[in-house]
Amino acid sequence: MTTPAGVQRIEILSERSLARGIPGKRSFEMNHLGAKAASVSVRAALFLFFTLALAPLSAPAQTPGVTDNSILIGSCAALDGPAHFLGKETVMGATTYLHSVNDEGGVFGRKVQLLAFDDSYDPDKAPACFKRMMKEGVFALGFFVGTPTAKVYVPMAQDEKVPVVGLFTGAQMLYEPLKRYIINVRASYYDETREQVDRLWDANMRRIGVIYQDDAFGRTVLDGVRLALQKHNASPVALGAFARNSVDVDSALKDVMAAHPQAVIMVGPYAPVVAIVKTAHASGWRPQFLTVSFVGTEEFIKEAGPDAEGTIITQVVPPYDRTDYTTVNLYRKYLEKYYPDTPPSFVSLEGFVDAMVLVEGLKRAGKDLNREKFIAAIESIHEMNIGMGSKLVLDYGPTDHKGFDSVYPTVVKNGQAALLTNWSALGK
């Protein structure tokens, strides 16, 4: 099958077929747009196509993507481009959990296959990627990255009545109005910005500016900030915008600096957010910087270096050093087992949890699997302790497709994102 222009398909074979005799490594077979196939370690892989089942697909079943021995899940994510860290980590985390499920026999004897294609965080590439998933005959979709692309995928999935589980975005359009085939796991950007603004307000930091990516992602987070401030009869003291997939933030920074805010909420993936803090600090300006979970915490810290220190980042999963939480412990255990050279991250932990929700739905739907039973099965999950602390209890229903509502605020200290428990010390 040929690949549409702008869509890159990169293939990873199973560990047993590709990594024999290579202890401590998993090899990837890359095959994209005529490029030569090459094997690389997980740390060096730029694009991924995960095939998790060991058995080949049998003849097409009545339900797309479901055979006697496999279930095919499709993904379109940012595996290339300036947000590639987010896509790679999301898919890696999901794959980590699915490998563990398959090694235990799968779901009712079916191994779960994950087919991931690159969309480069580019909404113009999204239609081709979605159409390719439909041609592949996937049962469901999952582990997408970003609001601009989600705005394209969501209506297409709704039209095709294909379930989508786990999107690495907290855009409000995913939740309101209810969309039957869209299953969200994470808390929303409104949840994140409400936590940020309310805690800043409590700390008497009330002059708040926003520097945001000028697209659907940036604007939905900005809307969240505005709504949170409205509760306090306030509004942002200054706004600055920059283009998506760009690190040209000077104009946006200048616009906000002129208003002298005490705190600045930055909205973007790691590259432009790094540019903001570095440029600001170089000029001697050090407000309290904050950003949301989409930033990609580890990559932001790595690229910003000392300039990341003190930045507040709201997270939608607990810190991955909280191994007292059952699911965090499992994530660390399986990541070490299947990808021993890959460090943990907030993003891959979120992908891991997304895959847990998908598999829980598959189990509850029963052996006679179809898409409608799967949606009903997800909706049957009520007040489920998923092993990530009392703040994150999974709850769905026929009128609620949003799994979690709470967030974990963290602050960068000594090159690590640590839980932030004392906001009152800010600004002192």
Order of alpha helices (4+ residues) and beta strands (2+ residues): beta-alpha-beta-beta-beta-alpha-beta-alpha-beta-alpha-beta-beta-alpha-beta-alpha-beta-alpha-beta-alpha-beta-alpha-beta-alpha-alpha-alpha-beta-beta-beta-beta
